[in-house]
Amino acid sequence: MTMKASRITHHVSRSKVQGPRSKVQGPKSKVQSPKSSVLSTFAFCLLIFDLLSSGCGYHFAGSGALPQGIQRVNVAEVDNQTLETGSEKELQWALEREFRNRGGVTVTDEGEGVLNVTMRQLDLRPLSFDSRDQVLEYEVILLLDVILTHRETGQTLWQANNLRVASDYSAVPQVVVTTSPEFQQGTLNPEDLRGLTDIQFSETQKHAAIERLFTAAAREVVFRLSENF
């Protein structure tokens, strides 16, 4: 039996950020030239400016600023065109929560920016099978259209169509990895598995996967809005 770890995948453009590498060098005996001294002083001033600006309200890429300087945003009711009735509220709450956690933007019904989201698809597809063709894992796929408009002018400030996010989950208890972060963040304990039927377990896992999916989708939407791409 093949076991696959649960994952969340984003089928969208991604930014990759590499952190600085630490490198320690031993002291060298060297007489510092006037030119290198000036460069060192300049670099030190840049460092001080960077530290000061980070605490004085300056916003750089990814800090939460929205297109056209939008400071307040209203997350409108999500248009749910899927068969998962009621899931639109969960996505709306996930978006509002992500805006608040990220900071830099106020979520309010009177916001000058209005975010409209359409859930076009929320589908399941089998991901893996056992030797008897029983489904071991499912993938849940979310397809969104997102648009940010100005409340007063109706102008489109930002738009993304066919934003696709996917997550997978175990369909039967026999293949679940109880030590995985996804399982430990859910509502089930390892002891609960023995008391659930396969159907009950699969439905519980499906709901947890959709929650993770909405969280990931909200994070992707807010990140792309902040980066304006």
Disulfide bonds with the S-S distance in Angstrom:
none
